[in-house]
Amino acid sequence: MSISSCLSDRVKKRLIFAKGSGLMSEGLKRILYERFLHFTHLTEQMFSSEIGEFIELARIQGISTIPNNLTTVHVMDCIGNYEPVNTTTIAEKMNLSKASISKISNKLLAEGFIKRSQMVDNKKEKYFTLSPKGRKVFDVHAMMHEVIERRFIAALHSFSESELQAVTKFFQIMIEKQDDIVKGE
């Protein structure tokens, strides 16, 4: 499939104008921005759909209760991947505040998804591990990520090596810029 077949008529007209006016680079940047916005909107819709898939997959696996948002599920994922793990490490790995992790972990404790413990030699520091109930959610979340990864990789099969490198560079730059904005820089 050619790039031009993926573009709307409005976008094609802008590209033709950009070619004719010598503004090809600027025209392509604007087209890329429009595509980026469209991608962002579709990503939001995709996440809503995937949350539904996640809930259905959990139900099929016999899990009747799951955390009510993806950040909480991702905190559980971090705990499952690094257990036993403390609040500071979770906050660093997830780029969230320790206060946010404390709030989420207290809720996960109350709902029985995680357990809290102390090391014998350090009574001050609290460590988290998944409970059996939390492990089930962790496993379903891992299954869901495998499905998402397969879809993502399949969509990249039509790209050449140099195109993949360009896309990777684009995403890295966008991540850095977004990260700066989030950090207030």
N, C-alpha and C positions, 0 to 999 in steps of 0.2 A: 504494500500500500504506500503510495507516495505521500509526502508531507502535504502537498496541495489538496489531495483528496480529503484530508482530515480537517481542513480549514473551512470556516463558514464563508459565505459570499462577501459579507462585510469585511472580514479579515483579508480575503483575497484582494478586494478592491484597495485596501490600505497598503497591501504589499506591492501591488502594481503601481500605485501612486508613489510609494517610497522608491521603487526601482527607477521610475521616470524622473523623479526629482533629485536623484543622487543621495537620497537619505536612507539608503538600504539598511545600514547599521541601526539607525534610529527606528526605522520602521520595523525591523525584526525585533528590536528590544520591546517595542510597544505590543507587537503580536505575542511575544513571549510573556509579557506581563498579563495580557488578556488570558492566555492559556493557563498561566499560573493561578489567576483568580478562579478560573473555571475548575481547575484541578483542586484548589482549596475547597470550593463548594462541594464538589463531588466527594472529596475526602471526608468532609463532615457527614454527608449522607451515608457514605460507606461505613463510618464508625457507628452510626445509629443502627444500620443493618447488622453489623458485626456484633453489637451488643445483644441484639435479638438472637442471633445465631449462638452466641456464647450462653445466653440464658437457656435456649433450647438444648444445646449440647449438655449443659449442666443437668437439666431436667432428665434427659435420657440416661445420664450417668447416675441418677438417683439422688442428686443434690437438690434439696428443696429450698435452701437459703443461700444466697450469694451476696457479697457486698454490693452496695447500691451505686458505686461509681468506679470508673476504670483506674483512677489514681489509687484507690484503696486496693484494688486487685493487683496493681503493679507494686504496691508496697508488699503485699503478700508474696509476689513473685520474687522480689528482692530478698525477702527473708528466706524463702525456700532455696534460693540460689546461693546464699552466703551464710546460712545458719551454722552455729549460733551467731547472731549479729546484733550489735547495739544500735541505739538511736542515731548516734553520730555517723556511723558507717552507712546506714540506710539513707540519711539525709545527704551525705556526700555522693553516694552512688546515684541517687535520684535527682540531685540538684534541687532539693526542697529544704525548707527550714527545719531545724530540730523541733520547733514548736508544732509544725504541721505533722511531722512524723509521730510526735508524742500523742497528739490528738487522734490521729488515725489508729495508732497502735492500741490506745486505750479502748477505742471502739471495737477493734478486732479482738482484743482480750475479752471484752464484755460479751461479744457475740460467739466466742469460743473458736475462732479461727486460728489464733496463735496462743502460745504459752510463753510466760516470762520466767526467767531463772537468773540465778547469780552464780558466778564462779566461786569456788571454794576459797581461793586466795584474794578475791576482790568482791566484798559484799556491797560496795557502792554501785558498781556498774551493773546494769540490767541487760540481759541478753534475751533475744526472741528466737523462737523456733516455731514451726508450723505444728498445729494440732492435727490429729487424723482428719478432722473436718476441713481444716485449712489445706491439708495435703491434697484432698480431692479437688478443691477449687484450683489449686496450683496446677494439678495434672490436666484439668480441663482447659485452663488458660494456656498451657503449653501446647495442647492439641490445637487450640484455636490459632495460636501463632504459627504452627506448622502449616495450617491451611492457608493463612494469609501469605506466608513466605512462598509457598508453592505458586499461588496466584501471581505474586509480584515477579518472581523469577520467570514464570512463563511469559509474562508481558514483555520481558527484556530479550527474549530469544531473537527478535528481528534486528537487534542493534549490533553494529560492528564493534570491535574492540575500541577503536578511537571514539566512537559515539558514546560508548559506556564510560570512557574516561572523561569525556566532556560533561556528561550528565553527573558523574561523580563530583567533578570540580564545581559544577553549578550548585549541587546540593550542599557541598561543604561550605561554599561562600554564603549561601542563603542561611545555613545553620548558624554560622558565625555572626552574620548580621542580625538575625532574629535573637540570638543569645545576647548580643550587646543591647538590643532594645529591651529585652526582658530584665536585664541587669541594670537598666537605666543609664547606659553609657552613650 
